[in-house]
Every structure is written in structure tokens, then in C-alpha cells.
């Protein structure tokens, strides 16, 4: 912990301790009229008394408890609303319009005026205050969380988690929620601080709950008697609640810049390999992909038999990766026509992902760094497939990686290491079809040769259908049974593979 955060934490710890121990530390009943007015600090009354003869120290402790309790409740409910609604709005399109529309309405309404009207008509109770502050303070950070989720859900590791068989709830909870924790932390601290200041301001105006003492109500009582400034009474009546407000809000502001909380280990989901369908490879039928009015590939039809390697080559921008993503269902359905069948099952079927992704078929992404969740170790991401740690270790060792690499996070690995790990992950559940999108482009020539030989060996031994997308013509001709070229948006020619 950096030293600049130590003192704010110490200050907040003391204030929280005062709130928790207030029944013990209080020397008198904060509501009792036990003594004379404006008595100076003494052994019996540590901070003297106010106009009504109430012990200021006991009132300060009670006010600390009330202010922190309101801040905690508002921060909890407001942060929960922002996180839950932001996750849902960003991940589920039809909820986005509803939630984001409601947030936009609340953002344009004058919050302070609504709070004043609500408190005035409901009597200013603590529960009513917590409710109205929670309901009015969630939209701003909800929009930030929504924007983050909209970006994250397009990342390969989120799509891969869905293909592992993870439900939307699982993906939201384990793959998206950890990424928004820094936003949630900032939201919690900001809401905590604002709730304390708002309650104190309302109580100072006389709109607080009269059944509870707070820092604001103490200031209201003090400023309602200007005569205290004719003596030294203001020093022990006004300064204590003001200093508590300043110390608390400044300390919370420092914590806004603190480092993110430590990540928790994600639980794993188990995916059972689907074995009920015949092994007849992959069939692409009349696939056309369009972006707006622009056709990327059109009328693509081919079939890959079990145990066959088919390479797809072509210049950069010809549509090789776009075709592969369409074949694997990674593009929105409206952007492409035709169909693709894996062992006779259409990729357009609603339950295709739960039954076939990473079981019947798997995908080796071109950008392996984007395909792995940066907040989980490689071991956690391998075991999501339902395999044991020993099986995961053997898989990475087969692609020339040491077993201890599984303990690393993706940012601790080079691009080449992640590419090899992605290859190991693709073959881990022994799928029938593998689509490899430029999976050797980040490897050095020697390692590239080893990996290509390994791919060919796995295909021949396990009779896997491999669609190999590459710019390396030598590799394509060397390992492929057939080589297809994309030119002018079509598979125009089929070149016989060289021995």
C-alpha cells in the first residue's frame, strides 16, 4: 500500500470505529437534556454542551453513525443498480433500449429539486432518503458500465466463453463483472461521499429525520443560534461536525485513486463432449457475407471431409477471416446468408453453441491475446472446458510450452506463447472440426514448422477436419489436401496441394 493512501485509510478507520463503538464511547444520551447550555469542554462533557444542554461528544458519535450508515446504504444500492443494469443493458440488446431510456430520463430531471420535493412530502425519514438517493444516482455510472460491456462483449474471450457453453448469467458474472470492478469501486466511493454530503445538506436545511442525530442536524442547530459566535461556544459546537465532514470526504476522494481490488478466482463450468452425431466434417453452402452494401465473399460452397486439411489462401483483405468467422457463427446472422453444417448440424440453430462449440468444432483465433480473458490464468481458462489440470498441462506441453505456463496470466506471456496455448486449447476436447485463422503468423520459423507438423499429425491421427487460413503458401501447399483461393470475393479456383 502506498504511503499516500495510508493516512486517509487511518482517518476513515478511526471514523468507522467511532461509529461502531458509539454506544460504548458515548458518555451521555445524545438526546437527553441533562445540563446547562453552552458548557465548555470538561472531563464530564468532552466537547461541552449545546444550547439545549445536550452532550456534543455523544451527539457527534451518534451523528457519525447516522451519516455513515446512510452513506453505506445509498452507496450499496446505487452501485448495485448501476452494475446490474449496466451489465444487462450492455449485453442484452432488447433490455438496452428500456434501461438506457429510463437512465436518460432521470439524467435530464433536476435531481436536487426532486430530492427536496420528495423529502418535503414524505417527512424526510431516513428510509425515504436512502430510497430517493439510490434511485436518482445510478444512471451516470450505469452508462459507463454499459459502454464498457458493449466493448467487452465483442472481445474473443467473451465469445469463447459463450461457446464453451456458459449461460449469459455465467458470462456476465465471471467474464464481464471482473472487468467493471474498478468502475464499481469508484461508483461506490463517489456515492458514499455524495450521500453523506447530501444528507448533511438536507439536515442543515431542516429537512432531515428529526429522530436521528447527524452531522447536518448538528450544524443546523448550531447555525440557528448566532449568539454562539459571541463566545467560544462555536469552537466545540460547529468545528467537530465540520471537521468530520471534511476529513471523511477528503479521505474518500483519495481512495478514488487507489489501486483496483484483487481479483477473485472464477469458478469453472463443465462442458460435456457431444458424441451423438456422426463425424462427417464441415459443409459450407452458398455463404455470402455483406457489410452494408459491400459484398465481402459471395456464393462460397465447399465441403471438408473428416481427416482432411483444406487451406484457404488469398491476399490481405480478400475476406478469409470474415468467411471463417461467418462459418463459425461469429458474425451477426443478418450479415451473411447461406448455411454451414458441422456433422449435419446447422450453425444457425438456436442451440448450436451449447451442443457444438469447443466440442464438435473449435476456432483458433488470429489474435490470441484478445481471445484470452486477461483477468484469469491460463489454467482457469483451460479448465473451463471441464478437463483436469493434468490434461491441460499435457496439452500445452504438446505445443512446446512448459507446464507451469498455465499459472500465468495472458499479459505475462508473449504473443507466440499465447498462440501455442490457443492451439492447445482448440484440440483439448478432441473436436471433429478445427478452423485455424492465421494461427502460426506470430511464431518463429523453427517453432512454426513444429506446430504445423503437430497440427498435421493431430488431424491425421484423430481424423479432424482442419480449415487452415494462412498467407504462407509454402505451408498451405505442404500440408493441405486441397488449397482454395479467395479472389474477387469468390472461391474461384482449387489448386492441388504439393507433396
C-alpha positions in Angstrom: 0.0 0.0 0.0 1.4 3.3 -1.0 2.1 5.8 1.8 -0.2 8.5 0.3 -3.2 6.2 0.9 -2.2 5.2 4.5 -3.4 8.3 6.2 -6.8 8.5 4.5 -7.3 4.9 5.5 -6.3 5.5 9.0 -8.6 8.5 9.2 -11.5 6.5 7.8 -10.8 3.6 10.1 -10.9 6.0 13.1 -14.2 7.4 12.0 -15.7 4.0 11.3 -14.5 2.9 14.7 -16.2 5.8 16.3 -19.5 4.9 14.6 -19.3 1.2 15.5 -18.3 1.9 19.2 -20.6 4.9 19.7 -22.8 3.1 22.3 -19.7 2.4 24.3 -17.9 5.7 23.8 -20.9 7.8 24.5 -20.8 9.3 28.0 -24.4 10.5 27.8 -27.6 10.1 25.9 -27.3 12.3 22.8 -31.0 13.3 23.0 -31.0 13.9 26.8 -31.3 17.4 28.2 -29.0 16.8 31.2 -27.1 20.0 31.8 -26.8 23.7 31.3 -26.4 25.5 27.9 -23.1 26.0 26.2 -21.0 24.4 28.9 -17.3 24.3 27.9 -15.4 21.1 27.4 -14.6 19.2 30.6 -13.9 15.8 31.9 -17.6 15.0 32.0 -18.5 16.7 28.7 -15.5 16.3 26.4 -16.9 18.7 23.8 -19.1 20.7 26.0 -22.9 21.1 25.6 -25.2 22.8 23.1 -28.0 25.3 23.7 -30.3 22.5 25.0 -27.7 21.1 27.4 -27.1 18.0 25.2 -23.6 16.4 25.2 -21.9 17.4 21.9 -19.5 14.5 22.1 -22.3 12.0 22.3 -24.1 13.8 19.5 -21.0 13.7 17.3 -20.7 9.9 17.8 -24.4 9.4 17.0 -24.2 11.7 14.0 -21.2 9.8 12.7 -23.1 6.6 13.0 -26.1 8.1 11.2 -24.1 9.7 8.4 -22.0 6.7 7.7 -25.0 4.4 7.8 -26.9 6.5 5.2 -23.8 6.8 3.0 -23.2 3.0 3.1 -26.8 2.1 2.2 -27.0 4.6 -0.6 -23.6 3.5 -2.0 -24.5 -0.2 -1.9 -27.9 0.1 -3.5 -26.8 2.7 -6.1 -23.7 0.8 -7.1 -25.7 -2.5 -7.3 -28.3 -0.8 -9.6 -25.6 0.7 -11.8 -23.7 -2.6 -12.1 -26.7 -4.9 -12.7 -28.5 -2.5 -15.1 -25.2 -1.6 -16.9 -24.4 -5.3 -17.4 -27.8 -6.1 -18.7 -28.1 -3.1 -20.9 -24.7 -3.7 -22.5 -25.1 -7.5 -23.0 -28.8 -7.9 -23.9 -29.9 -5.6 -26.8 -33.6 -5.5 -26.1 -33.1 -4.5 -22.5 -30.7 -1.8 -23.6 -33.4 0.4 -25.1 -35.5 0.1 -21.9 -32.8 0.6 -19.4 -30.9 3.3 -21.3 -34.1 5.2 -22.0 -35.0 5.3 -18.3 -31.5 6.4 -17.4 -31.7 9.3 -20.0 -35.0 10.4 -18.5 -33.5 10.5 -15.0 -30.4 12.3 -16.1 -32.3 15.3 -17.6 -34.5 15.7 -14.5 -33.3 18.2 -11.8 -32.2 15.7 -9.1 -31.9 18.3 -6.3 -35.4 19.6 -6.9 -36.8 16.1 -6.9 -35.0 15.3 -3.7 -36.3 18.4 -2.0 -39.9 17.7 -3.2 -39.7 14.1 -2.2 -38.3 14.7 1.3 -40.7 17.6 1.9 -43.8 15.5 1.1 -42.6 12.3 2.8 -41.3 13.9 6.0 -37.6 13.4 5.5 -37.3 10.0 7.0 -34.0 8.0 6.7 -35.6 5.2 4.7 -37.2 7.7 2.2 -33.9 9.5 1.9 -31.9 6.3 1.1 -34.5 5.2 -1.5 -34.6 8.5 -3.4 -30.9 9.0 -3.4 -30.3 5.4 -4.6 -32.9 5.7 -7.4 -31.6 9.0 -8.6 -27.8 8.3 -8.6 -27.4 5.1 -10.6 -27.8 6.4 -14.3 -24.4 8.1 -14.8 -22.2 5.2 -13.9 -24.7 2.7 -15.4 -23.9 4.4 -18.8 -20.2 4.0 -18.2 -20.6 0.3 -17.3 -22.9 -0.2 -20.3 -20.3 1.3 -22.6 -17.6 -1.0 -21.2 -19.7 -4.1 -21.6 -20.6 -3.1 -25.2 -16.9 -3.1 -26.0 -16.0 -6.2 -23.9 -18.7 -8.5 -25.4 -17.1 -8.2 -28.8 -13.8 -9.5 -27.5 -13.0 -13.0 -28.4 -12.6 -14.3 -24.9 -16.3 -13.4 -24.1 -17.5 -15.1 -27.3 -15.3 -18.1 -26.5 -16.9 -18.3 -23.0 -20.3 -18.4 -24.6 -19.1 -21.1 -26.9 -17.8 -23.1 -24.0 -21.5 -23.5 -23.0 -21.6 -20.7 -20.5 -25.0 -19.1 -19.9 -25.5 -15.4 -20.2 -25.6 -15.2 -16.4 -22.3 -17.0 -16.2 -20.6 -14.8 -18.8 -21.9 -11.7 -17.1 -20.8 -12.8 -13.7 -17.4 -14.4 -14.4 -16.1 -12.8 -17.6 -17.6 -9.3 -17.6 -18.2 -8.4 -14.0 -14.5 -8.6 -13.0 -13.7 -6.1 -15.7 -16.0 -3.5 -14.3 -14.9 -3.8 -10.7 -12.8 -0.6 -10.9 -15.8 1.3 -12.1 -17.9 -0.2 -9.3 -15.3 0.7 -6.7 -15.2 4.3 -8.0 -19.0 4.4 -8.1 -19.3 3.1 -4.5 -16.9 5.6 -3.1 -18.4 8.5 -5.0 -22.0 7.6 -4.0 -20.8 7.1 -0.4 -19.3 10.6 -0.3 -22.2 12.3 -2.2 -24.8 10.6 0.1 -23.1 11.9 3.2 -22.9 15.4 1.8 -26.5 15.4 0.5 -27.9 14.1 3.8 -25.8 16.7 5.7 -27.1 19.5 3.4 -30.7 18.5 3.8 -30.4 18.1 7.6 -28.7 21.5 7.7 -31.7 23.0 5.9 -34.0 21.4 8.4 -35.2 18.6 6.1 -33.5 15.7 7.9 -35.1 13.0 10.0 -35.7 14.6 13.5 -35.5 11.1 15.1 -31.8 10.8 14.3 -28.8 13.0 15.0 -26.4 13.6 12.1 -23.6 16.0 11.3 -26.0 18.1 9.3 -28.6 18.3 12.1 -25.8 19.4 14.5 -24.8 22.2 12.1 -28.5 23.2 11.7 -28.8 23.5 15.5 -25.6 25.5 15.7 -26.3 28.0 12.9 -29.8 28.6 14.2 -28.2 30.4 17.2 -26.0 33.2 16.0 -25.2 34.1 19.6 -22.7 31.3 19.9 -20.3 33.4 17.9 -20.2 36.0 20.6 -18.3 33.5 22.8 -16.1 30.5 22.3 -19.0 28.1 22.1 -18.8 27.8 18.3 -15.4 26.1 18.6 -16.8 22.9 20.2 -20.3 23.1 18.6 -19.5 23.9 14.9 -16.0 22.7 14.3 -16.4 19.0 15.2 -19.1 18.1 12.6 -17.4 20.3 10.0 -14.1 18.6 10.6 -15.7 15.2 10.4 -17.3 16.1 7.1 -14.0 17.4 5.7 -11.9 14.5 6.8 -14.4 11.9 5.6 -14.9 13.4 2.1 -11.2 14.2 1.5 -10.2 10.7 2.6 -12.8 9.1 0.3 -11.5 11.3 -2.5 -8.0 9.9 -2.0 -9.4 6.3 -2.1 -10.9 7.0 -5.5 -7.3 6.9 -6.9 -6.4 3.7 -5.1 -5.3 0.6 -6.9 -8.1 -1.9 -8.0 -9.1 -4.6 -5.6 -7.6 -8.0 -6.0 -9.3 -10.3 -8.4 -11.1 -13.4 -7.3 -10.7 -16.8 -8.9 -13.5 -17.6 -11.3 -15.5 -20.8 -10.9 -15.4 -23.2 -13.8 -18.1 -24.6 -16.0 -18.2 -28.1 -17.3 -18.8 -28.9 -20.9 -19.5 -32.5 -21.9 -18.3 -33.5 -25.3 -21.2 -34.1 -27.7 -20.9 -37.6 -29.3 -24.3 -38.3 -30.6 -23.8 -37.0 -34.2 -21.9 -38.7 -37.0 -18.5 -37.5 -37.9 -19.0 -36.1 -41.4 -16.9 -32.9 -41.3 -18.0 -29.4 -42.2 -20.1 -28.3 -45.2 -20.3 -24.7 -46.3 -23.3 -24.0 -48.6 -23.7 -20.8 -50.6 -22.3 -18.4 -48.0 -22.4 -14.7 -48.8 -21.2 -12.1 -46.4 -22.1 -8.4 -46.8 -21.2 -5.3 -44.8 -23.8 -2.8 -45.7 -23.9 -2.8 -49.5 -20.4 -4.2 -49.8 -20.1 -7.9 -50.6 -17.0 -9.4 -48.9 -17.4 -13.0 -50.1 -20.2 -14.4 -52.1 -21.6 -17.8 -53.1 -18.9 -19.8 -51.2 -19.6 -23.6 -51.2 -17.2 -26.3 -50.2 -17.0 -29.5 -48.1 -14.2 -30.7 -45.8 -14.1 -34.5 -45.1 -13.0 -36.0 -41.8 -9.2 -36.1 -41.6 -8.9 -33.6 -44.5 -6.8 -30.4 -44.4 -8.1 -27.6 -46.6 -6.2 -24.3 -46.7 -7.8 -21.0 -47.7 -5.4 -18.5 -49.1 -5.7 -15.1 -50.7 -4.4 -11.5 -50.4 -4.9 -9.4 -47.3 -8.5 -8.0 -47.2 -9.8 -10.7 -49.5 -12.2 -12.0 -46.9 -10.5 -15.1 -45.5 -11.1 -14.2 -41.8 -14.5 -12.9 -42.5 -15.5 -16.2 -44.1 -14.1 -18.1 -41.2 -16.0 -16.0 -38.7 -19.2 -16.4 -40.6 -18.7 -20.2 -40.8 -18.2 -20.3 -37.0 -21.3 -18.2 -36.3 -19.2 -15.2 -35.0 -20.9 -12.7 -37.3 -24.5 -11.5 -36.8 -27.0 -13.6 -38.7 -28.2 -10.6 -40.8 -24.7 -10.0 -42.2 -24.5 -13.3 -44.1 -26.7 -15.7 -46.0 -26.4 -19.4 -46.7 -25.6 -22.0 -44.1 -22.8 -24.1 -42.6 -23.2 -27.6 -41.2 -20.9 -29.3 -38.7 -21.7 -33.1 -38.6 -25.0 -32.2 -40.1 -25.9 -29.6 -37.5 -26.6 -26.1 -38.8 -24.6 -23.2 -37.2 -27.8 -21.2 -37.4 -29.7 -23.4 -35.0 -30.5 -21.7 -31.7 -28.9 -24.4 -29.5 -25.9 -24.9 -31.8 -23.5 -23.1 -29.4 -24.4 -25.2 -26.4 -24.1 -28.5 -28.2 -21.2 -28.0 -30.6 -18.8 -25.1 -29.8 -15.5 -26.4 -28.5 -16.9 -29.9 -28.7 -17.8 -30.7 -32.3 -15.9 -27.7 -33.6 -13.4 -25.2 -32.3 -11.8 -22.0 -33.5 -8.2 -20.8 -33.3 -8.3 -17.0 -33.3 -5.8 -14.9 -35.2 -5.3 -12.6 -32.2 -4.7 -15.0 -29.3 -4.1 -12.1 -26.9 -7.6 -10.9 -27.4 -9.0 -14.4 -27.2 -7.9 -15.0 -23.6 -9.5 -13.3 -20.6 -6.8 -11.0 -19.1 -8.2 -11.5 -15.6 -8.0 -15.3 -15.5 -4.9 -17.5 -15.5 -4.5 -19.9 -18.5 -5.2 -22.8 -16.2 -8.6 -21.3 -15.2 -9.5 -20.8 -18.9 -8.4 -24.3 -19.9 -10.3 -26.0 -17.1 -13.5 -24.1 -18.1 -13.8 -26.9 -20.7 -14.3 -29.5 -18.0 -10.8 -31.0 -18.3 -8.4 -31.7 -15.4 -5.3 -29.7 -14.7 -3.2 -32.7 -15.8 -4.9 -32.8 -19.1 -4.4 -29.1 -19.6 -0.7 -29.5 -18.7 -0.2 -32.3 -21.3 -2.0 -30.2 -23.9 0.3 -27.2 -23.5 3.4 -29.4 -23.4 2.4 -30.9 -26.8 2.8 -27.4 -28.3 6.3 -26.9 -26.8 5.1 -24.9 -23.7 6.3 -25.7 -20.2 3.5 -26.9 -17.8 4.0 -24.0 -15.4 2.8 -21.6 -18.1 -0.7 -22.5 -17.0 -0.2 -20.5 -13.8 0.5 -17.3 -15.8 -2.0 -14.6 -16.8 -2.2 -13.7 -20.5 -0.3 -10.4 -20.0 2.7 -12.4 -18.7 3.0 -14.4 -21.9 4.4 -13.4 -25.3 2.2 -13.5 -28.4 3.8 -16.7 -29.6 3.2 -18.4 -26.3 -0.5 -17.4 -26.4 -0.8 -18.6 -30.0 0.5 -22.0 -29.0 -1.8 -22.1 -25.9 -4.8 -21.3 -28.2 -3.8 -24.2 -30.5 -3.6 -26.5 -27.4 -7.0 -25.2 -26.2 -8.6 -25.9 -29.6 -7.6 -29.5 -29.7 -8.1 -30.2 -26.0 -11.6 -31.6 -26.3 -10.8 -33.6 -29.4 -13.3 -31.8 -31.7 -14.2 -33.1 -35.2 -13.6 -29.7 -36.9 -11.0 -27.0 -36.3 -10.8 -23.7 -38.0 -7.3 -22.1 -37.7 -7.2 -18.5 -38.6 -3.5 -17.5 -39.2 -2.5 -19.5 -36.1 1.2 -19.6 -36.9 1.7 -16.0 -38.0 3.3 -14.9 -34.7 5.7 -17.9 -34.4 9.4 -18.0 -35.5 10.2 -20.3 -38.5 11.5 -23.2 -36.4 8.6 -23.2 -34.0 6.2 -22.7 -36.9 7.4 -25.8 -38.5 7.0 -27.8 -35.3 3.5 -26.5 -34.8 2.4 -27.2 -38.4 3.7 -30.7 -38.1 1.8 -31.2 -34.8 -1.4 -29.9 -36.4 -1.0 -32.3 -39.3 -0.3 -35.2 -37.0 -3.4 -34.4 -34.9 -5.5 -34.2 -38.0 -4.3 -37.4 -39.4 -4.5 -39.4 -36.2 -7.8 -38.1 -34.9 -9.4 -37.6 -38.4 -10.1 -33.9 -37.6 -11.3 -31.7 -40.4 -9.0 -28.7 -40.5 -9.7 -25.5 -42.3 -6.3 -23.7 -42.3 -6.3 -20.0 -43.2 -2.9 -18.6 -44.0 -0.7 -16.3 -46.0 2.1 -18.8 -46.1 1.7 -20.5 -49.4 4.6 -23.0 -48.7 2.8 -24.3 -45.6 -0.5 -24.4 -47.4 0.8 -26.4 -50.3 2.9 -28.7 -48.0 0.2 -29.9 -45.6 -3.1 -29.4 -47.4 -5.1 -32.0 -49.3 -6.7 -29.1 -51.1 -5.9 -25.4 -51.3 -8.7 -22.9 -52.1 -8.0 -19.3 -53.1 -10.3 -16.3 -52.4 -10.1 -13.9 -55.3 -12.6 -11.2 -56.3 -14.9 -12.2 -53.4 -15.2 -15.8 -54.6 -13.5 -19.2 -54.3 -12.5 -19.1 -57.9 -10.0 -21.9 -58.2 -8.9 -25.0 -56.4 -5.2 -25.7 -56.6 -3.9 -29.2 -56.0 -1.7 -29.4 -52.9 2.0 -30.0 -53.5 3.7 -33.0 -51.9 
